[in-house]
Amino acid sequence: MIKGEKEFLELLKAGLWNAPLDLSVFSSQTDWERILQLAKEQTVMGVITDGLSGVPREKQGERRVMMQFYARTMALEDENRKMNAFAPQLMIQLERKGVHSLLLKGQGVAQCYRQPLHRVVGDIDLLVTDAEEYAKARKLMLMIAKEVEKEDEGRKHSAFDYKGMTIEIHGDFRFYINKACRMNTPKWKQTRLTDDGVRVKDGPLAGALLPPVMFDVLFIFAHLIGHYMGQGGVGLRQVSDWMMYLNTHYEKLNLQILADDLRLLGLRPYWEVFGAMAVACLGYPEARMPYYDARNVRKGRMVLENIFKTGNFGTLQKQEQLKGGTSPLLKKLVTFLGQVPVYYRNLRVFPKDTLWCFRQFVASALRGYQSKTIE
């Protein structure tokens, strides 16, 4: 591990699981500014702040640095309250207009954390699977919000800004991880979304509809792996989301169905490696990790190393890309070259699927270049 990572992981485990800290890893040489930087890069600021409560004052850093953890976490609480108040009301209003939606990831998963208000907020993602209702949702959102990017008609995806919050409407989704996942996602989705979801009866999200557990536990994981393999990378917030959801709903899982779904989508190897990482490095309880195999710990540590190198959604990788003022073609070239190290690192752990993802990435880059040339 490089400087600050050992202390950072100790705080992360304490924040997630309320586990006792190994105080021997902290000393007068602890680089708290580095830990603060890692908390930003991995988008787990609130969880790290929770872990800080177990560090004696004499082992903490300068007050000006430590106060940044608490100030940023207090701001997070306000953002989460705002999101929690808005998301269910938006869904209820859409439902009254004939649009039925499910709340994906985000605020729903946050409720699985020890401190739900301390999860770094993202977007409000709504899944509207009926084609007519998706079109209606777009029209309704255009009446109250500003569209922030051109609609992706192929995958029925729209994004809007409303008072500083990003709302994404998903009419469909597909995971580009391997051929089996790409081809079988529609079949899996149809099988697992056979009911209207789970209505939240009380709490901050009262009135919202959440997906069924057997859908969500794999959707959250597949979304994480999709970003890890082919969309720039993930941060430990996404890994934490999966762990906290899995642990919270463990008793509700049908492990045979989960195994069948993982096999259908070709995701069992990923689950085993990420599961080994979660147990060995991130404090997840071994007895509650389906299909845990200690033989995968080495690969799990390699994955964790990759996550530290890329940052949340590839933030660190993107910092190497050219700034504004350069030509669009040159930007695309630098973006392309910047992704090559990500695929190279993934190749050590998941060689076959990494090559498949890289081919998809190259094909996508060429299609983008051709369309720009035609324009």
Salt bridges, closest charged atoms under 4 A:
GLU10 OE1 - LYS13 NZ 3.82
ASP31 OD2 - LYS3 NZ 3.38
GLU33 OE2 - ARG64 NH2 2.61
ASP50 OD1 - HIS118 ND1 2.64
GLU62 OE1 - ARG64 NE 3.06
GLU77 OE2 - HIS118 NE2 2.70
ASP78 OD1 - ARG81 NH1 3.45
GLU95 OE2 - ARG199 NH2 2.98
ASP125 OD2 - LYS105 NZ 3.29
ASP125 OD1 - HIS170 NE2 2.75
GLU133 OE1 - HIS100 ND1 3.40
GLU147 OE2 - ARG138 NH1 2.65
GLU149 OE2 - HIS157 ND1 3.53
GLU151 OE1 - ARG138 NE 3.49
ASP152 OD2 - ARG155 NE 2.79
GLU168 OE1 - HIS157 NE2 2.65
GLU168 OE1 - HIS170 NE2 3.52
ASP172 OD1 - LYS189 NZ 2.56
ASP241 OD2 - ARG119 NH2 2.72
GLU251 OE2 - ARG288 NH1 2.73
ASP260 OD1 - ARG263 NH1 3.05
ASP261 OD2 - ARG192 NE 2.69
GLU272 OE2 - ARG268 NE 2.88
ASP293 OD2 - ARG295 NH2 2.65
GLU305 OE2 - LYS309 NZ 2.98
GLU305 OE1 - ARG348 NH2 3.95
